[in-house]
Amino acid sequence: MEKKIFLISHSDFAEGIKGALEMITGKQDNLFAYCLKEDNTPNVLIEDIRQKINENDQVILLADITGGSMYNEAISLLVLPNVRLIGGMNLSLLLSLVLEENITDENLEKIIQSAKDGIKPANISKITEQDDFFN
């Protein structure tokens, strides 16, 4: 079973996050970026993805926005039993998906939760004493 991850986004986000991931991990042969531009439509891009899916593949579609036009069009691929769709793409989530060898329903939930847990504001303590360095 070959794992394939398709990144789907508005404008160049999918290409950008693919580039960022490959900066960390090196080139990924089974990672594909599809960017919706003004001169194409979601259904054309999703149909192109459909042509690249084999029945023995483990397929993850990672969309930039849950409920966005690419996400909504990609729902049509969920009739295929080997396809999963996730909205809310970020680099932490993508990195975990690429590094995980076999993505089961159980570890997919853990991967998504871990990515959610990584979203938080920085918390710094307010400096209450004078710092001698600046005096």
Secondary structure as UniProt FT lines:
FT   STRAND          2..10
FT   TURN            11..12
FT   HELIX           13..25
FT   TURN            29..30
FT   STRAND          31..36
FT   TURN            38..39
FT   HELIX           42..52
FT   TURN            55..56
FT   STRAND          57..63
FT   TURN            66..67
FT   HELIX           69..74
FT   HELIX           75..79
FT   TURN            81..82
FT   STRAND          83..87
FT   HELIX           91..99
FT   HELIX           105..117
FT   HELIX           132..134
//
